[in-house]
Amino acid sequence: MKALFNESFSSALLFNHDADPFADANAEDSGAGTKEYVHVRIQQRNGRKSLTTVQGLKKEFSYSRILKDLKKEFCCNGTVVQDPELGQVIQLQGDQRKNVSTFLIQAGIVKKEQIKIHGF
């Protein structure tokens, strides 16, 4: 009798047709898939020259202010470019991927889990 109860109970758990398996994914407040990443990439120019790009920062931040602090901190030049698909993108001269990621984390602009570093 006990074995029959355990078997029917486990089959009820396995084949619960009333529950929606995607209910958590469809819930708006679940946070599934809503994690926004900040992408830090490097682009090779000609020869040894390279360009570091930062995209995905929230629109509420002042890109020009962040750029000014980055340029002063890392002694490099940079600009903010308006891209039709990606929005505003910060460009810096040289390979500044590690520097930019540590700066953004220490300044409290993004969390460590939100940064994706691409390149080589």
Solvent accessible surface area in square Angstrom, and as a share of the most:
residue,aa,sasa,rsa
1,M,194,0.87
2,K,158,0.67
3,A,79,0.61
4,L,119,0.59
5,F,127,0.53
6,N,83,0.42
7,E,121,0.54
8,S,59,0.38
9,F,114,0.48
10,S,51,0.33
11,S,46,0.30
12,A,62,0.48
13,L,123,0.61
14,L,136,0.68
15,F,132,0.55
16,N,85,0.44
17,H,162,0.72
18,D,141,0.73
19,A,60,0.47
20,D,82,0.42
21,P,113,0.71
22,F,134,0.56
23,A,51,0.39
24,D,115,0.60
25,A,63,0.49
26,N,107,0.55
27,A,43,0.33
28,E,172,0.77
29,D,134,0.69
30,S,55,0.35
31,G,42,0.40
32,A,64,0.50
33,G,86,0.82
34,T,86,0.50
35,K,104,0.44
36,E,122,0.55
37,Y,75,0.28
38,V,5,0.03
39,H,41,0.18
40,V,0,0.00
41,R,80,0.29
42,I,21,0.11
43,Q,91,0.40
44,Q,98,0.44
45,R,121,0.44
46,N,107,0.55
47,G,69,0.67
48,R,236,0.86
49,K,117,0.50
50,S,14,0.09
51,L,32,0.16
52,T,0,0.00
53,T,10,0.06
54,V,1,0.00
55,Q,28,0.12
56,G,36,0.34
57,L,9,0.05
58,K,113,0.48
59,K,187,0.79
60,E,141,0.63
61,F,61,0.25
62,S,62,0.40
63,Y,20,0.07
64,S,78,0.50
65,R,139,0.51
66,I,13,0.07
67,L,17,0.09
68,K,119,0.51
69,D,54,0.28
70,L,1,0.00
71,K,68,0.29
72,K,164,0.70
73,E,107,0.48
74,F,41,0.17
75,C,122,0.73
76,C,24,0.14
77,N,83,0.42
78,G,17,0.16
79,T,64,0.37
80,V,45,0.26
81,V,56,0.32
82,Q,123,0.55
83,D,42,0.22
84,P,133,0.84
85,E,159,0.71
86,L,93,0.46
87,G,22,0.21
88,Q,76,0.34
89,V,11,0.06
90,I,0,0.00
91,Q,43,0.19
92,L,0,0.00
93,Q,88,0.39
94,G,26,0.25
95,D,74,0.38
96,Q,23,0.10
97,R,38,0.14
98,K,146,0.62
99,N,61,0.31
100,V,0,0.00
101,S,9,0.06
102,T,70,0.40
103,F,38,0.16
104,L,0,0.00
105,I,62,0.32
106,Q,155,0.69
107,A,59,0.46
108,G,63,0.60
109,I,30,0.15
110,V,17,0.09
111,K,135,0.57
112,K,151,0.64
113,E,110,0.49
114,Q,43,0.19
115,I,24,0.12
116,K,83,0.35
117,I,75,0.38
118,H,62,0.28
119,G,45,0.44
120,F,177,0.74
